[in-house]
Amino acid sequence: MRSGRWILSAAALALLAWLVHRHDALGSGPRWTQQQIEQKMVESAQAMRTNVQGWNVAATAAFQEDYLRLLNRSKPEWGEAIAPLTYLAEARQPKGPARVRARFTPGGRLIEWECISCGRLAREAVPPASVLSLLADGRDSEFNLKESSEGDSYWRWVWAPGEQTGLPLEARVTLDGGRVRKAVLNLPLRDSQREALRPSWYRLWSVTRVTAEVFGVLALIAAGLIIAWRMMGRRDIWRLAAGLALLTAAVFLTALAVEGWSWHTGEVLRDAGTRSRGSWVSRFLLIQPWRWVLAACAGLLVLEASQARKWIGFGHAFLRWKLCRRTGEELLSGLAWGPLLALPAYLLAGVCGPVWGELSPRLPFEANPVWAALPRTLGLAADLILFYGFIWPVAHRWVAGRRARAVVLASAGTLLFAGMGHHLPLSAWGGVSTGLLTGVVSWLVFRQAGMMGLLGSWIGAAAAGALAWLAAAPGMHAAAAGLSLASAAGIAAGAGYLSSLPSRTEDADLESELLRRNQAAGDVLGERVRLQAEFSEARQAQQGMLPSRVPAIHGFSVAAACRPAREVGGDLYDFLSFPDGTTGFCVADVSGKGMPAALYMTMTKGLLASAQNSAGELKPLVEALNGPLQEAGRRRTFVTLALARLDPDSAEVELVRAGHNPPLWRRAAQDECVYLMPKGTGLGLANRQIFARTLEAERVVMAPGDALLLYSDGLTEAMNARQEQFGEDRLAGIVRQSDGLDAEGLMKRILDAVDEFVGGAEAHDDLTLVVVRYGEQRGK
Amino acid sequence: MTPVRIDAPGGLAGGLENTAGGFSTLLSVVFVIYSLRLFRQRLREGEIPWVRLWLLVATFGLAGGLFVGLATRSGAGASILAGLGTAIVYGIGGLFVAAAYASAEGEIREGWPGKLTSLDALLSGRWFTRPVGESAIAAAACAAWLFLLSSLAWRIMPTSAALLVDDELIRVALGKLVWLRSLLSLPVGLSYLIVAGLFMPLAFVHRRRWRNWRVWMVLAGCPLLVEAGSRDFSLSGGGPVMTTLTTAAALLVPFYLKDVLAALLGALLLTALHTAASIAAFAPAQAGSQMAMIGVITAGLAPMFWSAWRGGEVEEAEVRPQYARNLAQRLSLRAEVSAAREAQLRLIPSAVPPLGGLSASVCCYPAGLVGGDFYDFFRAPDDRVVFFVASGGGMGLTSALTIALAKGFLANEIRQGVRAEEALGRLVAMLSEQVGSAAERTGFLLLAVDPQTGVATAARRGAYPVVWTLSRGGAKRRDLASATTFQVDAGESIVVHTEGLVSLLEDQSSTGQEEWFQRLASKCAGRSAAQADAILRQRLGGRKQKRFRRLTRDLTILYLQRAAL
């Protein structure tokens, strides 16, 4: 398949050369070489008594469609003077402002001569009659003088036979102190005459062109809006933009380096001085690149899975700035497709004879076929990138249904390639057909070689054009054409080398990365939603850190609850299983609320979880917690903790209290509630010595019916709307009245009472409660 | 009344007008782009004041359409059509202005709390409340003083001969209902002035978090430029300049003294006074129509003045619209997260402990406000330092909680002499039971390096953190699944990183990472730990702020170098 493509490419190249040659032989006469044009320029200047020896001469060719139609229609006698193809040459004074511009027919007749900024140039005067004779090629007797100004500075003659036939051929000469400033033989067709010459489809073509221009501009605006909307923190977009801009700059700088300023002279000449060099350079360097930069960047931002594969080689080159095997393969493949991409216009023109005469064969007549053509064909590259890099992914993303998508893409592609293609010979249906053919070929390129292939095909098309030109007119710009081909060959060799490299870069990685970045850009949640989700997750995680079930201790019932005031809280309860078979009950409260408190709470939980494995006495265990918490809290955050260890056999409870609320011991037999208050300061507040010195352990023995309550200040300090606290007395009262309830029942009654007391007031602090009841009691 | 002197445009006046107009246009373009970016963010947060936005578009469109329609003198049908067309054009312009308003309003709520309360009250139907009345009085007082100031300037400044315009010419220029047309011109100009001259600059300085002279440059410069861009400087003398200055002041002074509503009303009143004075000066016969316009405005504001005395109080929360509640909730959540970040930073050690023959540097950048990444140094019973690095897996708060638990657990385990591998095993078992999926996505690494022998022992759970060794020969990624012990020769370095480093790389594939570390190894070869650390940070993207912005995952990097012999 690969060799087949190359064979096809070679065949396309041969056909292209033949077609260009065939077109060339169609009546435009033999091509001039650069040297011939320069020679003609010197001769014409001598005739005008101006010495341009040693001046820099640049040349170009220009085409006039109306004249071609006129020739086809009437074959006027002076047809050669109004030839559709003319050669323009410009000589520039090496160290001065003077310029001489001359235009010749392919037969060598001078039809326009102008000396610009020649005020200080030493020249000789020339009689106007001899200038007319030069322009009229010796048939000056057929011209009647129509106008001459005061001081004999302006002369105008009209060709007499033309006045009867309606062909307003005229000669004009402008003198400056007797020296020729401007002399021109031209055919000033009126607009109505031009309209009459134009075929019926011309209006349709104009509408198509305007529609395509508008479409292109709208597409670029859409691309700009997509970039503004979706490009948030996308560094890869900048890399892509910079890469494409650099590529454009490289093309122009190379053109400048090889050909000097003359590469764009054709452009300047064609516009007859209305544009400066600077404006052309800025147009090509500053404005033109933005078309494909915008398109490619926006396309990248809307890329979906079905299209990402087409961007791999391109992505390696322009997103990662890496030249790898895939890039080389795609580039090489694109280069092979180049001649086929260049072919459709000429093929159509060659095959459809009747259309041929109506086409404006711009490409082979361009000024400099090679380095001038390459920057100009950036238009083709920009159209390709605009269509395949932007419109294509946009259609795949937002147009549902294969058929609808195909219709949209076919219409957009035809319009774009037919209407915007200055690089193609266009005219109405011929242009539309050419657009379609270009679309089909470029689609094949895109399908097979992706975005990088399109760039390769652009280079291939330019090189193919150069080769065809060489075949058709070997003497014209041969050196530049050779350089162009050598460059293309160099690029092909480089691509071939890359293709031979082992595949070191993971293509799948890039593909998934492109998609991931797009998805991340598209799915960015609002900060509020994201934070809410984060808090929700954190709450779940924190709740998960609390014991999922209470320990089963024979003869005892245990219940626990924790209600954070916010999403997450700084309270903690835990059950510890000590190696000696005893069970620990712990309630801790971190200073502060919310997430900061939750962080210290979980750290305390981690410390406790590790400490329980090696603990003997409670006091050293709690002392061991103090160091890390003091270090982490840096005296700004501390933890209060109540830790009780129950020996189920003896019902003895060992209790330490590090600055925490005093645990409540319900002594059922004595019908009293006792708040146990062993000494101790909060964890993280004091250094090891002070903490150890102040910490005390207390032991009590529970009797059947007794209950032990460990709780945080969120319980006793719960406030109602009147800012009253629930209080320890109210807690003790409820416990006293709940002797018949097991731990679960007691806890529920306390929480219900708190809820009732608080009413609708907002919770100010986390609330935690652990209840241990001795003896089998009933539930509520 | 303001005297009018008309000179031929040009000279300094023409240059000033052109310059001001050019800069004003440029400023508008910049603000359009900037406001679109803000709008997108507000839209995502559900903080777009849609009702106000469409109200502004409608006002802009209707006032603009009527403004032009009233002046069209060619038949009723043509007037309606012209008005409709202009309304659409003005409506589109209004869309940009409204989008800018919608995006900047939230910024003012964030940066200047309370400055929108009276406007909220007014727009929620609580017209006759004390804040609304006070704003109206403040606006009227400012406008009056500023008008007096500009009128004095017109009187005092030297001027040339005046040119009076006859009544017919005014009618040609402004239509028949001159007072109405003057009134209709106010909403369009005023909306643009207040959005481009006050809202957008406030949003800009709030976003930039500037706290210095630049704030005042922007806040004073923008309204001046916006006003100057639309002002006719063909009249010579200091009058137009003073009018420009006072109009800009009519925005800023009431805003700072009172609030947004005061600024809006202040600018409205002063602009109306300026317009009336100018037209009356050009065409004395129109003085009555201009008085009518002032009368209409005053009649509209009179009840508000009364409400400053008798109106009821209003709390911000009562009149706060829903989208502003979303904003308040977001700010509250953000404040909570900021506090958490502060707390989390306190959990991170403030300095690297002495490490004998090793030198180390470590940094931790969260991708969000609170990161899931963490590092610590644990001291083992044999006095070795064990490096602990945790990768949060991009889970933010949940990761932070999980890692705080891990820190507490592992600190105690290592202190008690438990082997790293064993301690990690216990931790993961506990986390799996208690935290679930968060534990699976969180990675832990315990790394100890013997400075004497260079033997490094590492234990890891999860795909991250990743360990690389850098030497002159290149970089090597350590596969900790197969070997937990490896040799670090003198002068060699260890780099431990979390997922954030990968998110900073352009090529995030394994090949890309490999290449990046190979280049890092070649750059760091033979360098001191401090130099290598600087190179590492430089390669990660220069300045800290720049790195911070680009991160999509939390980043922790531990750079450890064994001293050369």
Chai-1 contact restraints between the chains, C-beta under 6 A:
chainA,res_idxA,chainB,res_idxB,connection_type,confidence,min_distance_angstrom,max_distance_angstrom,comment,restraint_id
A,A228,B,L36,contact,1.0,0.0,6.0,A-B,restraint_1
A,R320,B,E506,contact,1.0,0.0,6.0,A-B,restraint_2
A,R320,B,D507,contact,1.0,0.0,6.0,A-B,restraint_3
A,R504,B,T511,contact,1.0,0.0,6.0,A-B,restraint_4
A,T505,B,T511,contact,1.0,0.0,6.0,A-B,restraint_5
A,E506,B,S509,contact,1.0,0.0,6.0,A-B,restraint_6
A,E506,B,T511,contact,1.0,0.0,6.0,A-B,restraint_7
A,D509,B,S509,contact,1.0,0.0,6.0,A-B,restraint_8
A,E513,B,Q508,contact,1.0,0.0,6.0,A-B,restraint_9
A,G526,B,R44,contact,1.0,0.0,6.0,A-B,restraint_10
A,G526,B,E45,contact,1.0,0.0,6.0,A-B,restraint_11
A,E527,B,R330,contact,1.0,0.0,6.0,A-B,restraint_12
A,R528,B,E45,contact,1.0,0.0,6.0,A-B,restraint_13
A,R528,B,N326,contact,1.0,0.0,6.0,A-B,restraint_14
A,R528,B,R330,contact,1.0,0.0,6.0,A-B,restraint_15
A,L531,B,L333,contact,1.0,0.0,6.0,A-B,restraint_16
A,E534,B,G396,contact,1.0,0.0,6.0,A-B,restraint_17
A,E534,B,L397,contact,1.0,0.0,6.0,A-B,restraint_18
A,E537,B,T398,contact,1.0,0.0,6.0,A-B,restraint_19
A,A538,B,L397,contact,1.0,0.0,6.0,A-B,restraint_20
A,A538,B,T398,contact,1.0,0.0,6.0,A-B,restraint_21
A,A538,B,L401,contact,1.0,0.0,6.0,A-B,restraint_22
A,A541,B,T398,contact,1.0,0.0,6.0,A-B,restraint_23
A,A541,B,L401,contact,1.0,0.0,6.0,A-B,restraint_24
A,A541,B,V435,contact,1.0,0.0,6.0,A-B,restraint_25
A,A541,B,A438,contact,1.0,0.0,6.0,A-B,restraint_26
A,Q542,B,L401,contact,1.0,0.0,6.0,A-B,restraint_27
A,G544,B,Q434,contact,1.0,0.0,6.0,A-B,restraint_28
A,G544,B,V435,contact,1.0,0.0,6.0,A-B,restraint_29
A,M545,B,Q434,contact,1.0,0.0,6.0,A-B,restraint_30
A,G594,B,E336,contact,1.0,0.0,6.0,A-B,restraint_31
A,M595,B,E336,contact,1.0,0.0,6.0,A-B,restraint_32
A,M595,B,A340,contact,1.0,0.0,6.0,A-B,restraint_33
A,P596,B,A339,contact,1.0,0.0,6.0,A-B,restraint_34
A,P596,B,A340,contact,1.0,0.0,6.0,A-B,restraint_35
A,P596,B,A343,contact,1.0,0.0,6.0,A-B,restraint_36
A,L599,B,A343,contact,1.0,0.0,6.0,A-B,restraint_37
A,L599,B,A404,contact,1.0,0.0,6.0,A-B,restraint_38
A,T602,B,L401,contact,1.0,0.0,6.0,A-B,restraint_39
A,T602,B,A404,contact,1.0,0.0,6.0,A-B,restraint_40
A,T602,B,L405,contact,1.0,0.0,6.0,A-B,restraint_41
A,M603,B,A404,contact,1.0,0.0,6.0,A-B,restraint_42
A,M603,B,K407,contact,1.0,0.0,6.0,A-B,restraint_43
A,M603,B,G408,contact,1.0,0.0,6.0,A-B,restraint_44
A,K605,B,L405,contact,1.0,0.0,6.0,A-B,restraint_45
A,G606,B,L405,contact,1.0,0.0,6.0,A-B,restraint_46
A,G606,B,G408,contact,1.0,0.0,6.0,A-B,restraint_47
A,G606,B,F409,contact,1.0,0.0,6.0,A-B,restraint_48
A,L607,B,G408,contact,1.0,0.0,6.0,A-B,restraint_49
A,L607,B,N412,contact,1.0,0.0,6.0,A-B,restraint_50
A,A609,B,F409,contact,1.0,0.0,6.0,A-B,restraint_51
A,S610,B,F409,contact,1.0,0.0,6.0,A-B,restraint_52
A,S610,B,N412,contact,1.0,0.0,6.0,A-B,restraint_53
A,S610,B,E413,contact,1.0,0.0,6.0,A-B,restraint_54
A,A611,B,N412,contact,1.0,0.0,6.0,A-B,restraint_55
A,P628,B,A411,contact,1.0,0.0,6.0,A-B,restraint_56
A,A632,B,L347,contact,1.0,0.0,6.0,A-B,restraint_57
A,R634,B,R346,contact,1.0,0.0,6.0,A-B,restraint_58
